[in-house]
Amino acid sequence: MILTGHQENAEFALAMCPTEPLVLSGGKDKLVVLWSIQDHLSTLGEASSTKSPATPSGSSSVKQAAKPGNEKSVDGPTVGPRGVFQGHGDTVEDVQFCPSSTQEFCSVGDDSCLMLWDARLGTSPAVKVEKAHNADIHCVDWNPHDLNFILTGSADSSVCMFDRRNLTSGGVGAPVHKFEGHTSAVLCVQACFFFGLRTKHQYLEVLLKMVS
């Protein structure tokens, strides 16, 4: 299956929705693209119900997709995008779905921005956090247990934790905590958050899995 919609290579950012057959991708074309695999299944069902006896099996869903550069074309069923989202100023490095919503997602990129999107509101960012880091942002993770918290990892060797209720200060990113200690770029983050009450204060324990 070939997912069409990017204008340049999309080599890094890819996410699958945990609850619906949806796929997100980000690319060098600065775009975030959303697909539904269900569109392909629906097309197959329609084709099978209208196909004439003389039509070879499977031919209605197979096309030839051109690849960039001098690479050869690839045969396979193609699926067009549900939405193409614009807002990044450089390569999109990572994307993640909101754990509780099929229509909300976030992305980070080489423009040092963290962006939150809502497909129901159009193709522009619902929220844009500029200068979320001091360099390219390579990775992002959305806390599945408390949807307010998002983690990002960057070429500036840090991991930042953002609260989406208060993402910026003075027009730039304002993380609630910045984790430092790596000596090179952080390429992957994964967060698990646990909450407990201690002496009338709520503490946040963060388990980070980071690859640098």
C-alpha positions, 0 to 999 in steps of 0.5 A: 500500500502506498500513502500519497500526499507528500511532496518530498521524502518523509523519512523520520516522522510516522505514527499509527493511531492506537484506536482507529486505522489512521496514519500520520507522517511528516516530511522534508516538505514541512507537511504533516499528512493524515491518512485513513487506511479505512479509505483503502478498504472502502475503495476495495469494497466499492470496486468489488461490488461494481467490477465487471467479470472481465476485469482482472482481480485486484487491478482496480486498486493497483496503480503505479506511484512515482518515487522521487529522484531517479528511483523506480516507480512502485506498483501497489494500491494507493491511498490519498490523504484525509488532510495535509497540514501546513505550519512548520518552517523546516523538516518535520522530525516526529509526530504523535496522536493524542492518546484520547483523540483520533483528530488531535495530534502533535508534531516537532521539527527542525524549525525548533517548533512544537505544534498541536493540531486538530483536524476538525479545525482545519489545516493550520496549527491549533497551537504553535510553540516557537523556540520550544528548544534551542535547536532541531527537535527530533522526537515527541511523546504524548503522556497517555495518562495525563493528556496535558503533558508532552515530552520533546527531545532535541539536538540541544541535548535536552528533554523538555516537558510541556504542559499544554495548558500553559505552553508559552511565555513571552511568545516562546516555549515555556517547559514546566521542566527541562531535563539536561545531562545528555552530551549529544542529540536526544533522538527518542523519548518515551514517558510514563507518568505516575501521580501521588499525594505527599504532604498535601502536594502532588508530585510528578515522577517521570520515567524517561527512556531516552536514546542519544 
